[in-house]
Amino acid sequence: MTLSPGTRRGSYEIVAPLGAGGMGEVWRARDLRLRREVAIKAIPESFVADPERLARFEREARLLAALNHPNIAVIYGIEESEGSLLLVLEIVEGETLAERLARGPLPVEEALSVCIQIAAGLEAAHERGVIHRDLKPANVKLRPDGSVKILDLGLARAVEPAAAVTDPSLSPTITSGPTGIGVILGTAAYMSPEQARGKGLDKRTDIFSFGCVLYECLTGERAFPGESISDTLAAVLRSEPDWTALPAETPPRIRDLLRRCLQKDPKRRLHDIADARIEIEEAVAMPADALPAARPGWAPSSSGRSRFLWAAAGLLAGAAVAVLVARGLFRPPDRNILPSIRSSFSLPPETRIDTRGRRPSMAFSPDGTSFVFRAVSDGVARLYLRSMDRAEASPIPGTEGAFNPFFSPDGEWLAFFTTSELKKVPLAGGTPLTVAVVPPITQGGTWASDGFIYFSPISEGGLSRVAAAGGIPETFTTPDAKEGEGAHVWPQALPDGEHFLLIVRPGKNLQDLESSNLAIHSLKTGRRRIVLQGASFARYAPPGRILFVRGRSVQAVSVDPKRWEPTGRPVPLLRDVLIASSDATAYFAVGSNGLLVYAAGGLAERETSTPVWVDRNGTAESLPLPTRTYFTPRLSPDGRTLAFVVAERSRFSVWTYDFARKALSPLVPERGLAFNPVWAPDGLRIAFSRLEREWPQLFWRAADGGGALEALAPSGQADFPTSFSPDGRLLAYSSAAPGKLENSDIRLLSLAGKREGRPWLATPFDEFSPFFSPDGRWIAYVSTESGRREVYVRPFAGPGGRVRISTEGGGEPAWSPDGKELFYRIGDRLMGVRVETSPTFTAATPRVLLTGSYVAGGGLDAPRLYDVSPDGKRFLFIKPIEKKEEPITRLELVVNWPAMLERATSGGK
């Protein structure tokens, strides 16, 4: 079957060629059903024509498709098209290991990191009874984030003829004509002796190939070179690798491992790839001074030994020192004994630091033996715990959506915030417990030795405190307006049990984070004093240093632990740390034992966007508005004015834009948090939510900006408006009890008389995003009663049950202005449903109207991130401004960071 760009095979559109191999051509394709890019391999017709071979191929492919491991490229399935067979595979970006090795050997630490991941992937396959049979550098992809993917795992078995087990001439790696002589020779160079002889194979053949790959990563040369296939196979069968080619820095354990992997006799060869993985991990974690003496014939020169010791310390210091830390054997050394050492460690597979969020979250345990960080996987943010004597971090159950973690003084508990609660979880295992209900925006907390947790409940105000055992928070500090104080944030209890440090933000201009100051607060007297000006985020590090953010760097200053005053000048410490632009907090944590962890990067900006018109043909037209971060666009009833939310730093404000005059005006002051604008039917007022007394409350204001903000009836709930009734007498809104935002109901507020709110729909499920139909007889809304979000319609008043509109999930419902169509979104698709509202309600089958990568909403504070023009012909979306940024999948580790400070203060001598 011939494939070419633009052709379609089943549900796959062919895009471009990726290459060719023993199985034929490989193409990049787009899965039109699931909207993802895949790799397509066209199975040769000779395979399809052989029923026995085809049946075995399908059996093998099903087995391979069941493999699911972060270091294995996934097989999605088999597609039949026009009498031909297509193998659908995960597409993996990045260069192959063969392409990388063409430029020379890998540094020792990189080679070991790559091969640990290869071994982990093979281990998972071997546990399922799958062997690769064709492991080589060309079948290993190096992704840009540092992770490794094994390609074509098990496919050699799936496509080879049945006789290949005993006839080497039929091995696809030898007879694959289309591949070219270089590839054939390359494949032969990684065969095990038993594979070259055509004998039966087991997992030990992969171990031999793995040894060849590891050797080449370290040396840049093949373990068994040859000018022809025959020469190469002869070397595999009879020769030994050139062991002197290994770098002098190669750890003795790795040399031993290579010899065991490359044994000709499979009975004497390493039997399990898991043992290889463990050997490499332990070699990586072994401190330099614990390395065994090299065997005779392997001893490097004195200069080589010195290079090896320092390389091992520098490359693997994170793991080595971490083991000593966890065992209580490490203390920050004198700078004359050991300088600071930098290293890094990978996050769990498919996990990244959330740079779009406003809440950098990292913390060391009090003794420095454990480290907690917030990361995102599959779109969900959660906390991960890494004991510093372990190679991997593990997710902490029950911390989905958590941020700002901090430890109890004894290190046995971890406290953290969600958007509605302050919680704590025992690190020994257990279910998180609620300590208190808190507002959605918090600015740090600390667990003091007096049994209280002190935290900043909102970005404008003082600190609150609550008993760590649980209770109702009480106000603890009040900003002194006379002194220009606007907020107290980011508290940290100090070791003396009598003081804590906090950041004092100014009162006149909360956006000016550069004018924030570092203060010391006394628990006994309640007095505060500024000890450092121009600090927006700070952490204390025993035995007498404070690290803080100033500008775009992290600086350090020594302090007297008795008087808590600086004893020297601040010194820049880190210039490559990631800093959140929203509140100038930095992604770093410092331990009590000389360890420092941080995320490298620059300024972490919010995702910028621009409003765009999109017609029903998909043609987009941007509005002449500045690039900012926009939410919830809402068109006035006459379509002449647009209201929307702008996010900047830690503020959300409501603005309007006059299309004719091209005038941009603020409706709600930028100070504070305001969101969810909703136009009244007459276009004279705009309702919205505003954070008031710690919870979003209903307000409205004249649309032209005149008059003051007017509070609507307070409910004691967290309220989010979404729709007026056509006559303007009722406001439909989503409402949730404080601390229970996951259990929202729909309420109606009467705007006449006493302005009383009443429930309209309250069930054990979530109901939100109510939207009146243009004739006022129906309300569309979102509910989770089916187990996922779906769009429903109910009669506003009168008999009749609900009608489910969406069929495979959905949210963000909106009516067309004529009431004859209902829209909703699912993923990147805008769906349309033709409806009849009189005399009864009926709905047609949903159909896709538009597809595009526009910002999506669906939550209480962003119920719908698009709007419909008054004529129903266009839609107003928010289009993200794409930035080419590599995800952060590694964290930087500095061992003995105080030596950096000492070096800086001594002029680098």
C-alpha positions, 0 to 999 in steps of 0.5 A: 500500500502506498502512503503519501502526505494528505491521504487518509487511511481509516481515521488517520490522515498521513502527514509526512514521512518519518523514515524507513526500517525493516518493516517498511516505511514509517509516517507521521499521521494525525488521528482524526478521532482522538486528535493526536499525532501518531506514527504509522507503519505500513505492514508489507503485503507479504505479511498480510498474504500469509494467514499464519504469519498475520495471525501471529502478528496480530497476537503479538501486537495485542500483547505489545499494546498491553505494555504501559511504561514511561520508557516504552513507546506505546503501540496504540493498535492495528488499523485495517485500510483498503485491504492493508494493515497499519501499525499505529504507534506513539510518536516520540519526539527527539533524536535517536541514541544513534544520532546522538552517538554519531557526535561522540560518546556521552558523558559518564553520568548521562550514559548511566542515566540513559541506560538506567531508563533503558533497563527500566523499560526492558524490565517492564517488558520482560516481566510481561514475557516480551523480549525486544530482540532488536535493541540498538541505539537506533531503537532508543529515542532521547526526548528533549525533557531527558527521558528515554523511550525504547522503540519497536519493542517486540516487533522483531518477533511480531513480524518475522517468519515462524522459521526465523527461530532456527534460521538466521538468514530469515531474521528481519534484522539481517534481510531487511533490504530497504534499510540499507547496508549501514543499518543492517550492519548496525543491527548485527553489531548488537546481536547476542551470539545465540541470536547470530547462530539462530538459536532459541532466544530468551530475555538474556539476548536483550541483556547482551544487546543492552551491554553493547548499547551501554559500552557504546554510550561510554566509548562512542564506539561499537563493542563489536565493530566490523567492516562487513556483516560477516566480520561483525558477526564473527566479532560478536561470536569470538572477540572481546570488546576493547576494555581500555577504551572505557573512560577512566571515570567509569566506575568499577561496578559498571566495568564489572556489569559490562563484562557480565552482560557481554558474556558469550555463554548465556548461562554465564551472562547476567540473567535479569535486566533488573539486576543491571538497573540496580547495579547502575543505580547503586554505582550512581549513588555510591559516594566517591570515598566509598568506591572500591579499589580498581582491579589490576589492569583497570587502575587509572592514572593519578590524574584520571583517578582525581578526575573520576573522584571529582566527577563522581562527586559532582555528577552524583552528589545529589544521590550520594550525599542524600543517602548520608543525609538520610542516615544522619551522617552528613553535616555541612562541611567546612568550605576548605574541605569541600566546595559546593557541588551542583547536581540535578535529579529527574522528576517522576516520568511524565511529570513536570513543574507547573510554571503556569501556576501562581504557587511555587511549592517546595519544602524540606523536612526539619532535618533535611532528610525529606523533600516535598514538591508540587508537580503536574502529571496528566493535568493534575497537580499534586504533592510528591515526597522524596526521601533523600536516600531514595532515587525516586519521588512518590505522589502523596495520596490525597494531595490532588490540587494541593499547594504551599506545603510545610512540615510540622516541627517534628517532621511527622506531618505535612500541612498544605492548602487547597482552594478551600481547605487547610489540611494535614497528612501523616507522612507515615501514611494515612488520609489527609485531615481538614484543619480549617476552611480557608479562602481560595487564595492563600499566601503561605503558612507555617507550623510553629512549635506552640501548636498553631499554624500561622498563614496568610488567608488572602493577598490583602490583609494580615495573618490568621492562626488556627490550632494544628489540631483543627478549629476556626481560624482567628485573626493574628496580625493586622497590617498597620496602614499608617506604616504603609503596610498592606499585607502580611504574607509567607510566614515562617516560624524561626527555631527559637519558637519566639519569632517568625519571619514574614513579608510585608507588602505595601498598602498603596500599590500591591502590584509593586512587589519590589517594595515588599520588605522582610520583617521579623515578628515577635510572638510575645510582643506582637511587634514587627520590625523590618530587617531587609528592604526589597524582599518579596519571598524569604526562607530561613536556613539554619544556622543563621542565613536567610535566602530571599528574592530580590528582583530576578535573583535569589540572594542570601544574607547572614543574620544573628540568630539572637537579635535576628539582624543581618550581620553582613551585606546580601550576596546574589546566590542564584541567578537562574532560579524560576520566579513567578511573575504573579507574586515574585515568589521563587521555586526553591527550598533550603534544608537545615543541612546544607542542601538547596533544591530549586527549579531552573528558569527565568520569569514564570509568566502567566499564559498570555492570550488574546480575544478572537472572533471565529466564524462558523467556517473556523476563520479567526480574526483577532481583536486589537487588544494588548496581549494579556491574560484574558478570561470569561469574555461577555458581549453586551446584549447589543454586541457593541461592548465586550466585558472580560476579566484580565489576570495580572500578577495575583489580581483579577479585574473586570474590564470593558472594551467599546468596539466602535471607539476601540476604548478599553476601560476598567470596570472593577478596580485592579486591586483585589479579585473580581471575575465572572462578568454577566450583562443585565438584559438591558445592558445597563449593569454588569454583575460579577463576583468579587472576593469580599471577606475571604469569599466571592460575593455577588456585586454589580455596577453600572456598565459605563463605570459610573457609581460605586460597586454595589453588593447584592444580597450576601449569602454566606456562600461562595457565589458565582453569577452566570445568567440573568433571566430575560426580564432582568428580575432574576440572577442565576448563579452557582453557589457553594459552601465555604470549603465545599467548592466541589459540591455546588448548587444553583440558586436564583437571586431576586433583584426586586424587593429584599433581593433574596436568594433561593435554591433552584437545584440542589442535589448531592451532585455538582450543578453549576453554570446555569444559563436562561434560554432567551424565552426564559422557559428553560435553564441549561446547566452542567451536572456531575450526576452521571459521574462526569460533567454533562450538559442538561436542560430543565424547565425553569418553572413548571412540570417536566424533567431534565433532558441530557444534551451532551453525549460524551461529556461537556460543559460551558453551555450557551444558548444562541440568541434566537433560542434555536440552538444550544452550544457547549464545549468538550475538549477543543470542540465547540458542539452545536445542538438544534433545539425546539423550546415550544410547545415542549423541549426537544434536542437533536444530535450534537454536532461539531461546529468548530475545532480549535485550541482556545482557552477552555473553562468549565469551573465555578470561577470560569464557567464559560470562556467564550461567547456568542454574537447577537446574530449567532454567526460568530463566536468570541474565543480566547486564543492562547499565545503559544510560547516555545518552552521546554517543560521543567522535568528536573530539579537542581540540587546544590550540596553545601550551598553555604560554600557559595556564599562564603566564596562570594563574600571572600571575593571568590578566593 
